Amino acid sequence: MKPFVKWAGGKSRLLYEIERRLPADFHEWEDVTYVEPFVGSGSVLFHMLKLHPNITHAVINDINKVLMASYEAIRDNPDEVYGSLELLENEYNSLKSISAKSNFYYLCRDHFNGYKESLSRFSVTLFIFLNHTCFNGLYRENARGLFNVPHGKYEKIRICDRANLTQLSQVLQKVDIRCGDFSGMLSDMIHESEQPGKHFIYADPPYRPINRKASMFTQYDKSGFGDEDQSKLKEFCDILARSGAQIMISNSDSYVDEGSYFENLYQGYNIDRIEVTRMINPYNSKNRRPKEVIITSYPIPQFNNPQLPLL
């Protein structure tokens, strides 16, 4: 089981590190609600739902409307999504030259920008197709809110996997899918976390640039995500932690003049740093590897070595 889209900042390569930093007694929890306010491709979501049957309910959110409409379409109508994607995949692969494939890509991109606000099956299908044929699987909007990533110039694509879509649909049956600013979703969680059962929140907001000079992709939508948003997220985490929820946050290891940005922001929390491999390297150098911070509201357990199944 794998995510249906590629996503900048996706956590597929960090699942092992995330798993070993879960609360020490997580496997003993009962009636767990799993919450992701920035779900993106859902690599952590699908990992958690597959590996932890004590998660009986999940709530996911993202500000990207067509992304969340895609989750709903796969949950509710996976066969329809598969059929529509199959037509686009076959048409793309049948074209003989990269030039012809590029022309088809830009035609689809124009149609998507014209219809994406409809959140129809047509716009969902185009969104998934463009994600697999654009450069590096990026999703980026310009100031007018138009998707503007260029063609990735792939010879062949493989999008359609009926078995995978069926598995995703099955696990999404216990997922509440929401769309909007993270603050609205987490406001709801403050009240819901007071209900019986355990709540675990994994927040993976857009990366903060590692420093003032570094160039780093964070513009997922036209509204952006700045330091004010990072501070607002931390305030919600404080409230949720006091209500009994356990929280994990991940981001880039970012620095300001005063030192580590996230150590300053999340004082009183536990912070680990790990080296990561990213498709988009903010250092623009083969000799330096970026680091990720994993922040928790609970003591990070003595590391075990979980045996993770292939998703």
N, C-alpha and C positions, 0 to 999 in steps of 0.2 A: 504494500500500500504506500503510495507516494503522492505528494501534492500535485494538483492539476495545473499549477502555474509555477514558473520560476519567479523569484522575487529578490530584489536587492536587499541584502541584510538577512536573507533566509537562514534558518538555524540548523539545516540538515547536518552540517559538519560539527555542530556543537551538542548534539543530542546526548552523547556520552557524558560530557561535562555537566550538562544541565541535570541529567538523571542522578549523577552521583552527589549533587548538591541539593537534592530534595530533602525535606525534613527527615530526620533519622527514622522516625516511626511512620512515615507516610503510608507504607503498605498496610499498616494496622488501622488507618482511619476508615471510618464507615460513612456511607452516604455523602461522598465528596462532590462538591460543586467546583468545577475547574473554570477559571475565568481568564480570557485573553482580550484586553482592550485594543491591541494592535495586532490582529491575527496574521495579516500578510498572507503568505503562501500556506500557512497552517502546518508547517513541518512539526512544530512542537505539539500542537493540538492533536494531530493524528498519531504521533508517537505516544502521547499520554493516554489517549483513548484506547489504543491497541494494547498497551502494556499494563494498564492499571484498571482492572475491572471494578474497583471500588469507586471509580468516578461514575456516578449515576446521572449526572447532569452537567452540561457545560454551557457557558455563555461566551460568545465571541462577538467582536466588534471591529470595524475599521471605518475610516472616513471615506474610503473609496466606494462609491455607490455601486458601480458595475461589478467590482470584485465581490461585494456581499450578495448582489443579485446572482452571481455565478454560484456561490455556495448554496443559495436557495434552490437554484435550478438543478444542481447536481443532487441535492438532497431529495427533491420532490419529483424530478423527471430525468433521471440519468440516461434513459434510452433515447429521449429526444435530443439531449445534448450530444450524445455519441453520434447519432445520425447526422446532425447538422455539421459537426466537426469532420466527420468522415468525408463529406462532400468537399469541404474546403481543402482538406489534406490531399485528397486525390487530385483535385484541380491543380494545386500548387506543384505536386510531385510530377504531374504529367507535362509541365512546361519544360522546354528543352534547354533554355539558356538562363543564366543569372539575370540578364536584362529583362527577360519576360517575367521571371519570378518577382523581380523588383517592381515592375509595373503592376503586377497583380497585388503585391503587398500594399503599394501606395493607394491603389483603388480601394482596397479593403479598409485601409486607414481612414480615407476620406469618408467612406460610408459609416465607419464606426463613429467618427467625430460628429456626423450628422444625426446619428440615432442613439448614441450612448445614454442620453438622458431619459430615453424611453424605458430603459432597463428591461427590454423585451428579450425573448430567446435569441433573436437576430443579433442584438447588441452583445449579449453574453457570449454567443458563439464567436463573433468577431474579436471580442476581447481575448478569449483564450487562444484563438488562432494567432493574433498579433503578438501575444506574449511569447509564443514559441517560434516566431519568425523575425521578431525585431532584434536589434543589437543587444546581446547579453541578457535578454529577458527583462529589460528595464521597463518601469512604468513611470513616465514623466509627463507633466502637463506644462504648457506655457502659461503666460499671464491671462490668456483668454480661456483657459481651461481645456485646451485642445491637446490631445495625445500627439506628441511630436518626435518620438524615437525613430531613427532611421532603420531601414531594412538590415537584417543581419547577414544577408547573402548566403543562406544555407542551401546546399545542393538538394538535400532530402530532409524531410521532417517526419517525425513520428509523434503524433499527438494522441491518436485514438487508441485507447486501451479499455475495452468494454469491462473487463474483469476488475480493473482498478477503479473505474467510475462506479461500478456496482458496490465495491467494498467501501468507497468513500461515502456513497449514499447511505449505506447501512449504518455506519458509525455516526453520521450526521443526524440520524433520527432523534438522538437525545441531546441535540445542540440547539440552543436558542440563538438565532442569528440576528444581530442588530447592526445598524449603520448610523454613524454620526460621530461627533466629537467625543473623545474619550471621557471628558469630564461628565457628560450626561450619563454615560453608561456606568461610570464609577460612582456617581451619585446614587444611582439605583442600587448598586452593590452595597453601599453603606447600610441601607435598610434591609436588604436581603441577607447580609452577613449576620444579622441578628437572629435569623431563623435557625431552627435546629439543623445539625449537620456541619461538616467542616468545609471551609472555603480556602482554595489555593488560587492565588492570582499570579500569573506570569505576564509581566509587562515588557515588551520589546519595542520601545518607541523609535522613531527615526533617529539614526545616528547623529550625535553631535560631532562636528569636525574636531579632529584631534588637537588642533591649535588654530591660531588666527591665520596662519599662512597656508595651511593645508587645504587642498582642494578635495572636497568629498561630496558624493552624491547624497542629498537628503531631501530634494524637492519632489516628493511623491505626488503632491497635488499643489494647486496654485496657492493654497493658504500657507504652506510651509509649516515648520515646527521649530521654534526658537527657544531661547533660554527661559523665557517667561512660561512657555508650555512645560519645559522640564521641571521648573519650580512648582508649577501647579500640580503636576503628576506626583511630585514628592509629598505635597500637602495631602493629597488623597491617600497616598500610601500610609502616611502617619495615622490618619483617621481610621482606615481599614485595619491597620495593625492593632490599634487600640480596641477595635471591636472584636478581635479574635482571629481575623484572617491571617494566613501566612503568605508572604509575598516574596517573589523573586523578580528582579529587574536586570536586564542586560543592556549594554550600550558600548560604544567605543571608549577606549581609555583616553579621555580628553584632558588637556591641560590649559590653565590660564596663568597669569602672572603670579598668583598666590599659590600655585601648585596644582594638584589634581582637582579638576572641576567636580567630579562625582564624590571624592572624599570630602570636599568642603560641603557639598549639597546634602549628602546622606550621612552626616555625622550621627553616630549611634547605631548605624546599621553595620552589617558585616560585608566586607568587600574582598573578592578574589580577582586576580588577573590571570588571564590565559592567553597564549599566543594563538592566533587564528590564521587561516588562509581564506582570503576573500577574492572573489572574481574582480572586484573593484578595489584596488589597493590605494589607500590614501597617501601612502608614502611615495608612490610612483618610483619604487626602487626594488630591485631583486634582492638587495642585501638587508632590507629591513622588513620585518613582519609586524603587522599591526597587533595590538592587544585588545582584548575584550575585557570589560569589567562585568562580573556577576555579583549583584548586590542582593542581600537577603535580610529580611526583618527578623530572622531567627538564627541561632548559632549554626554555622556550617558544620555538618557532621564530619566525623573522622571518615575519610574517604574509603568507601568500599569499591569493589570493581564489578559493577553490574554487567551481566551478560545480556547485551541488547539484541533482540531479534532483528532480522532484516525486515524493514517496512515495505 
